[in-house]
């Protein structure tokens, strides 16, 4: 695709951005729900890893239990922070789009 054709596509999109239809509003709702579902799946994974860490710590005992539990706890902390970051970034993108429509009086 040539650069001019691509710019024309974006220009058409900019003009249609002020004309939100019911489909657009429903798409925003679906996207919001999918972001919440993604966030909940990250939190579910974090809780599962914490439970697995505690279980391994209790079952194995000794240094092996501490090492396995530590690795799982560090991993769960990483996944929790990453999930929070990804979902908050998606929410900001959606909120940014909604702010533009509110400014245009839609």
SULTA-V235926 format. One line per field, one symbol per residue. ss: DSSP state (@ for helix, = for strand, . for the rest). phi: phi as a letter, one per 40 degrees, with the letter a starting at -180 (. if undefined). psi: psi as a letter, one per 40 degrees, with the letter a starting at -180 (. if undefined). Layout:
ss=???
phi=???
psi=???
This chain:
ss=..@@@@@@@@@@@@@@.....@@@@@@@@@@@@@@@@@@@@@@@@@@@@@@@@@@@@@@@.@@@@@@@@@@@@@@@@@@@@@@@@@@@@@@@@@@@@@@@@@@...
phi=.cccccccccccccccccbcbcdcccccccccccccccccccccccccccccccccccccgfccccccccccccccccccccccccccccccccccccccccccgb
psi=hidddddddddddddedeghidddddddddddddddddddddddddddddddddddddddiadddddddddddddddddddddddddddddddddddddddddef.
